[in-house]
Amino acid sequence: MDLMLRDGDYEADGRGGVRTVAGGEEILQRVLLRLNARRGALPWMPELGSQLWRLGRVKPAQRLALARQYVAQALEPEEELEVEEVRLEEEAGRGRLKVFLRWNGTAMTAQTQWQDRGEGDNEEH
């Protein structure tokens, strides 16, 4: 069981506490955290996160192969997960990443977005 995160903040349960998640919902929350956090951004947990933010800095022809590599690296600690497929959809400098997973025999899909390097995204972490 874990605490529910929404838009980077804990979600209230309406009774003065924090909503919890378990099972598949907890797994998807951990997957999205690992995919969206920049790998190496937390000095006390340098292995947490992914390098997906780099996709906008490479040629479009290289993005899918790198996305697969970055997803596998980010989700490696989640031993109970199997990555079945990674898809990229791109339009006007924005991309959507879909990761199809299997957890304890259950199919799951995690989805996140990325965009080409823009203003303020020039430094490497």
N, C-alpha and C positions, 0 to 999 in steps of 0.2 A: 504494500500500500504506500502511496505517495501523496503529497499535497498537489492539488490541481493548479496548474499555471495557465493563464490566459493573457496573451499580449505582454509577457514578461513579468506578470504580477500574480500573486496568489488570488484565487477566486473565493469570495465569501460564500458561505453556505446559507446565509439568510437568518442564522441564529446566533450570530456573533462569533462564529468560528470560521474555519477554512475548509472548503470542500476537499474531499479526498478522492483519489482514483485508484483502481486496482485492475488486475487482469489485463486484457487487451488494451484498454484505455490508458493504463499506466505505461505499457510497452510503447504505444504510439507516442506518448508524451516524451518518453526518454529518447526515442528515435528522432523526433523533431528537435529536441534540445541538442542532440549530438550533430545533426545535420546543419542546424542554423548557427550554432556557436562557432566562432573562429578558432580553429585549432591553434593552441599555443597562447591564446589571449589571457588565460588564467595561469599565473605563475605557479600556483600550488597544484594545478591539475593540467599540465601542458599537453597531455594526451587527449583531453576532452575536446570535442568539436571536429569540424571538417575544414577542408580547403575549398569548398564549393564556391566561396566568394571569389576565387581566382578565375572562375570560368569566363567571366567577361573580359579577361586579359589575354585570352588565347584565341587562335583562329577558330572560326566556327567548325571547321572540319575535324578539329581535335577535341571538341568539347564533350561529346558523348563518351569517348574512351576515358577521358580524364574524370568525368562525372562518375563513371562506374568505379574507377580507382579510388576517388575521394569518398564515395559512399561506403565502399568495402572497408577502407581504413577507419572511417568514423564509427562504423557499426561493429568492428572487430570485437570489442569487449562484450557485446551482447551475444553471448555464445548460443543462446536458445533461438536466435533469429537466423533465417536463411534468406538472403537477398536473391529473389528469382529474376527480377528484371529492373532495369533503370531506363526511363524514358525522358527525353528532353523535348520540350516544345518551345519554339522561339518566335517572337513577333515584336518588331519595333524596339529592339534593344532590351527587351524583357524576356525572361525565360521562366518556364515552369518545369520543375523537376518532379517526376513521379517515381516512387520506389515501391515496387511490389515485393512483399515480404511473406514469409510463412513463419508462424510462431505456434509451436505445439500443434501442428496440423491445421491451423486456422490461417486463411489468407487475409492479408491486411495490406492497405495502401497508405503510404505517407506522401504528402505533397507539400512542396515549398516553392518559393520563387527566388530568382536572382536577377540581377541586371548587369548590363555592360558597365565597365568602369566609368564612373561619372565624377562629377565635382565632389571633392572631399573624400574620395576613395582612392587616393593615390599612394598612400603609404602602406608598406607591407608590415604585417605583425608576425 
